[in-house]
Every structure is written in structure tokens, then in C-alpha cells.
Amino acid sequence: IDYLVPGILMMTVLYSGAWAGTGYIDDINSGVMDQYLTSPISRTAIVTGQLVQQLIINVVQSLVVLGIGWLGGARYPGGAGGMLVALGVATLLATIFCCASTAVALISRNQIALISLSQLIVLPATFLSTTMMPSALMPQWVQDVSRWNPMTWAVELGRGGLSGAYPDAGWWQAGGLALLAALAFLWAVRSLRAYQRSV
């Protein structure tokens, strides 16, 4: 259970983040988005506001997962600092998928398309990673894929934080997640601006 809790933690934020764009589609369909776009606020602030709301929800969900894991028998030798690391990594992963989901929602403007694409991404991201089992137990080709899978980076960093034993590749994994989060955020902002020009 010590091994599985970090994986379940990252799965929770992954799936939650992948659905974040549905709020934008609701706003588009109800006319709220048009009101946002005619108000004197920056487009970055619109994306940031929605993102912060989603990240707060993800932090609460993450704390619940860690609490349930503790009640189920998991122990976190990394202590409070390690838990903060795991929560920080989960927040980075959530940022990537929340922003990507936002961008897809603003481009497609269709709930079914967003849900279909989300499922097409989150399931392989989960099962082609070390979320459920150690890399050594996987076929070689899955090991090769998982090495470059951001889900693996997040899970291994979270696992390292909770156990107190960080992976050797931890720094570049954390850097990769931060870079992807920044790129996803820029994509979401550009998608909002593209949406505004099209309406």
C-alpha cells in the first residue's frame, strides 16, 4: 500500500485535471464566457482564476487520498516535508492536465470531443507508467515508454517524497513537469485568445 498510495494520488489529480475543461464548455454554452471576454480583465487572469480553483480542489482531494492511505496502513517516512513534495508534484501534474483540458475545450467547444480525447490520453498515461507496478516488472517496451511519461515522473517524485528516498533522476523529472506545466498554461491562454477572435 505504501507503493500504491502515490500512484493513486497522481491518478486522482490526473483524472480530475483531464475533466477541468468541461467548466469552460458550460461557460461557453451558458453565455458566461462572452461576459468574461467583454469585461476589462486580462485573458491570462481568466485562465489563472479557473486554474487556481481547480488546483485548490486537487489539493483537497490529494489530502483525502493521503488520509485514506494512512488509515489503510500506509506510512510516510518522508514526514511533513515529503508530503509537501508529493502535494507540490501533484499540483504540477494537475496544472499540466487542467491547462491542456482547457485548451482542448476552447478549441473543440464540444463536451463529447473533450471527454473522448481525455480518455484517450489518461488511460495510456496511467498504464504506461510506474503507477501500478515497478518498472522492473514491465515488458521492455513499456519500460522505455514509461521512462518518458510525465505520469511516471510525478509518481516517482511523489513516491520519493513520501518514502524519503528520491529517485536519481528527480531533478530533471521535476524540471520536465515544470516545463510542461508552463507550456500547457501558455497553450490554454493562446486558445482563449483564439476563441475570442473566432466569436
NORTAZI-V743561 format. One line per field, one symbol per residue. phi: phi as a letter, one per 30 degrees, with the letter a starting at -180 (. if undefined). burial: b if it has 24 or more other C-alpha atoms within 12 Angstrom, else e. Layout:
phi->???
burial->???
This chain:
phi->.dddedddedddddddddceddddddddddiddddedcddbdddddddddddedddddddedddddddedddjdbcddiddddddddddddddddeddddddddddddhbddddddddddcddddddcbcdcadedcceeddeddddcceddeddddddddddibddddeddddddddddddddddddddddddddddc
burial->ebbbbbbbbbbbbbbbbbbbbbbbbebbeeeebeebbeeeeebbebbbebbbebbebbbebbbebbeebeeeeebbeeeeebbbbbbbbbbbbbbbbbbbbbbbbbbbbbbeebbebbeebbeebbbbbbbbbeeeeeeeebeeebbebbbbbbbbbbbbbbbbebeeebeebbebbbebbbebbbbbbbbbbebeeee
